[in-house]
Amino acid sequence: MKVYVLDTGYLETDKNNVVGGATIGTYSNQYVKNEWIKLPVMAVLIDHPDGKILYDLGSNPEAMNGYWPKNLQEIYPLYQTKEQRLENQLALCGTKPEEIKKVIISHMHLDHAGNLNMFKHADVYVSKADYMYGQTQVRLNADPLTHGGYIKADLDVSVKQYHLIEEDFEFAEGIEIINLPGHTPGLLGLVVHLEDGALIFPQDCVYNSEIYGPPIKASGLLYDSIAFFKSINKVKMLEKKHNAKVFFAHDNEFFNTIKKAPMYYK
């Protein structure tokens, strides 16, 4: 089994959206300068004996051309080269989108479900709680400015079959799906057991190493803060149990240290 980390470009945003209260005024320092940071966006290809599996899909390449509403283009601008488009990252691994029959989406936000239209032929696994919440958000009001991090076009894609996940389970030999709610109502992380050791992909349960701590810090954007801290502690427990390497979802410094396609973990 091989695990490829795909570089699908990056977002930028105010750090307060990532780490809650990252820049906050005090009585003696009332006017603080905000920090504008870079957030790499990864997808993960698993070349498994039973078939190729794709975990997360990055952002739609037309995001800044009207696919995303203006408010999200302003808050989370996407930067993506032609080489960073998902199909070209897959090509680095000798893979075509049509070869992938199983897709796991951590949650349906714009930078994780953005290329779902490429996988209409696939079985798609997603958190039931997040999927239902996202569908509700995009259908309660026609105004995309009210949809939060969900893009209606992503949620309108018809696929071979959606599988709505509520429990932790062994997805395939050596691959566990774990539920990590908090950032959104539901979020699916992965534990992948390789010859060289276990890898944990918690995605937006753990934006970066600063949130992971110690001490654990809150994200700037949370659906359920209590569930969020419980989920981070669950990741820490699994890290210790399996002596695993944790991959931080949007940590630019960390991202620069890891293997990226066409290199792989095995």
C-alpha positions in Angstrom: 0.0 0.0 0.0 1.3 3.5 -0.9 0.0 6.8 0.3 0.5 9.9 -1.8 -0.1 13.5 -0.5 -1.4 15.7 -3.3 -0.6 19.4 -3.4 -3.8 21.0 -4.8 -2.7 24.7 -4.2 -3.3 26.9 -1.2 -5.7 29.4 0.4 -4.9 32.5 2.2 -6.8 34.0 5.2 -6.7 36.0 8.4 -5.0 33.8 11.1 -8.0 34.4 13.4 -10.1 32.2 11.1 -7.6 29.3 11.9 -6.5 29.9 15.5 -9.2 31.6 17.6 -8.0 34.8 19.1 -4.6 34.6 17.3 -4.4 38.4 17.3 -6.5 40.0 20.0 -6.2 43.4 21.6 -5.6 44.0 25.3 -5.9 47.0 27.6 -2.2 47.8 27.2 -2.1 46.9 23.5 -5.4 47.7 22.1 -4.6 48.0 18.4 -2.9 44.8 17.2 -2.0 43.9 13.6 -3.7 40.9 12.1 -1.7 38.1 10.4 -2.5 37.0 6.8 -1.4 33.3 6.4 -1.1 30.6 3.8 -3.1 27.4 4.0 -2.0 24.5 1.8 -4.8 22.3 0.6 -4.1 18.6 0.4 -5.8 15.5 -1.0 -4.6 12.0 -0.3 -4.4 9.1 -2.8 -4.1 5.6 -1.3 -2.9 2.9 -3.7 -4.5 -0.1 -1.9 -4.4 -3.7 -3.0 -8.2 -3.6 -3.3 -8.2 -0.5 -5.6 -7.3 3.2 -5.5 -9.0 5.4 -2.8 -9.1 9.2 -2.8 -9.5 11.1 0.4 -10.6 14.7 -0.1 -10.8 16.6 -3.4 -9.4 20.0 -2.9 -11.0 23.2 -4.4 -12.7 23.6 -7.7 -10.3 25.3 -10.1 -13.0 27.8 -11.1 -13.3 29.0 -7.5 -12.0 32.5 -8.2 -13.9 32.7 -11.5 -17.4 32.8 -9.9 -17.7 29.2 -8.7 -17.3 30.5 -5.2 -19.4 33.5 -4.0 -17.5 36.8 -3.7 -17.4 36.7 0.1 -15.5 33.4 0.1 -13.1 34.6 -2.6 -12.3 37.5 -0.3 -11.9 35.5 2.9 -10.2 32.4 1.5 -8.7 33.3 -1.9 -7.5 30.2 -3.8 -4.1 30.0 -5.5 -3.6 27.0 -7.8 -1.3 26.4 -10.7 -2.2 24.1 -13.6 0.1 21.5 -12.1 -1.8 21.7 -8.8 -5.1 20.8 -10.4 -6.4 17.6 -8.9 -6.3 15.6 -12.2 -2.7 16.6 -12.8 -1.7 15.7 -9.2 -3.2 12.3 -9.8 -1.3 12.0 -13.0 1.9 12.4 -11.1 0.9 9.1 -9.4 0.0 7.4 -12.7 -3.7 7.6 -11.9 -6.7 8.9 -13.9 -9.9 10.1 -12.1 -11.9 7.3 -13.7 -9.7 4.7 -12.0 -10.8 5.8 -8.6 -14.0 3.9 -7.5 -14.1 5.0 -3.9 -13.9 8.5 -2.6 -13.9 9.6 1.1 -14.6 13.2 1.9 -13.7 14.5 5.3 -16.4 17.1 5.2 -18.2 19.0 2.4 -16.5 22.4 2.7 -15.3 24.2 -0.4 -11.7 23.1 -0.1 -12.4 19.4 0.5 -15.3 18.6 -1.9 -14.5 21.0 -4.8 -13.9 18.4 -7.5 -16.6 16.0 -6.8 -18.0 16.4 -10.3 -14.9 14.4 -11.5 -16.1 11.3 -9.6 -19.8 10.8 -10.6 -18.9 7.2 -11.2 -17.6 6.5 -7.7 -19.0 5.4 -4.3 -18.6 8.5 -2.0 -18.3 8.2 1.7 -19.1 11.3 3.8 -20.2 12.1 7.4 -24.0 11.9 7.6 -24.2 14.8 10.0 -22.0 17.0 7.8 -23.7 16.0 4.6 -27.2 16.7 6.0 -26.1 20.0 7.5 -24.5 21.1 4.3 -27.6 20.2 2.3 -29.8 22.2 4.7 -27.5 25.2 4.5 -27.5 25.5 0.7 -31.3 24.9 0.4 -32.7 27.1 3.2 -31.9 30.3 1.3 -31.0 30.8 -2.4 -28.4 33.5 -1.4 -24.9 31.8 -1.5 -23.6 34.4 1.0 -25.6 32.5 3.7 -24.2 29.0 2.9 -21.1 29.2 5.1 -18.3 27.0 3.8 -20.6 24.9 1.6 -20.9 25.4 -2.2 -24.3 24.4 -3.6 -22.8 23.1 -6.8 -20.6 20.7 -4.8 -23.6 19.4 -2.9 -25.7 19.0 -6.1 -23.3 16.4 -7.7 -25.0 13.0 -8.3 -22.6 10.1 -7.8 -22.9 6.3 -8.1 -23.8 6.1 -4.4 -23.4 8.3 -1.3 -22.6 6.4 1.9 -23.5 8.4 5.0 -21.2 7.5 7.8 -22.0 7.7 11.5 -19.6 5.2 13.2 -15.9 4.5 13.2 -15.1 1.4 11.1 -12.4 -0.4 9.1 -12.9 0.9 5.6 -10.4 -1.5 4.0 -7.5 -3.6 5.3 -5.2 -1.2 7.0 -7.5 1.9 6.7 -9.8 3.1 9.5 -12.4 5.9 9.2 -12.7 7.8 12.4 -15.4 10.4 13.3 -14.0 13.8 14.5 -16.9 16.3 14.8 -16.5 19.8 16.0 -15.2 21.9 13.1 -18.4 20.8 11.4 -21.3 18.6 12.7 -19.4 15.6 11.4 -15.9 15.1 10.0 -14.2 11.9 8.8 -10.5 11.4 9.6 -8.3 8.5 8.5 -5.9 6.2 10.2 -3.7 4.4 7.6 -1.5 1.5 8.8 1.6 1.2 6.7 4.7 -1.0 6.9 6.7 2.0 8.0 4.1 3.1 10.6 0.7 4.6 11.0 -0.4 7.9 9.5 -3.3 9.9 10.9 -5.2 12.4 8.6 -7.6 14.4 10.9 -8.1 17.2 8.3 -9.8 20.3 9.7 -10.1 18.7 13.2 -6.5 19.8 13.4 -5.7 22.8 11.2 -2.1 23.1 12.3 0.4 22.3 15.0 -0.4 25.3 17.0 -4.0 24.1 17.5 -2.7 20.6 18.3 -0.6 22.1 21.1 0.1 21.6 23.9 -1.9 23.4 24.9 -4.8 22.6 22.6 -6.3 25.8 21.1 -9.7 26.5 19.5 -10.1 27.1 15.9 -11.5 30.4 14.8 -14.4 28.7 13.1 -16.3 26.0 15.1 -19.6 24.4 14.9 -19.3 22.7 18.3 -16.4 23.6 20.6 -16.9 20.8 23.1 -16.9 18.2 20.3 -13.9 19.9 18.8 -11.7 19.4 21.9 -12.9 15.9 22.4 -12.0 15.1 18.8 -8.5 16.5 19.1 -8.0 14.4 22.3 -9.2 11.4 20.3 -6.5 12.1 17.7 -3.9 12.4 20.5 -5.0 9.1 21.9 -4.7 7.3 18.5 -1.3 9.0 17.9 0.0 7.5 21.1 -1.7 4.1 20.6 -0.3 3.6 17.1 2.9 5.7 17.5 1.5 7.5 14.5 2.5 10.5 12.4 -0.3 13.2 12.4 -0.7 15.2 9.3 -1.9 18.8 10.0 -4.5 19.9 7.4 -3.5 23.5 6.7 -0.1 24.0 8.2 2.3 25.6 5.7 5.4 25.0 7.7 4.5 21.3 8.3 3.5 20.9 4.6 6.9 21.9 3.5 8.5 19.0 5.5 6.4 16.1 4.2 6.6 13.9 1.1 4.4 15.0 -1.7 3.5 13.2 -5.0 5.1 11.6 -6.8 6.9 10.6 -3.6 4.9 8.4 -1.3 4.7 6.7 2.1 4.6 3.0 2.3 
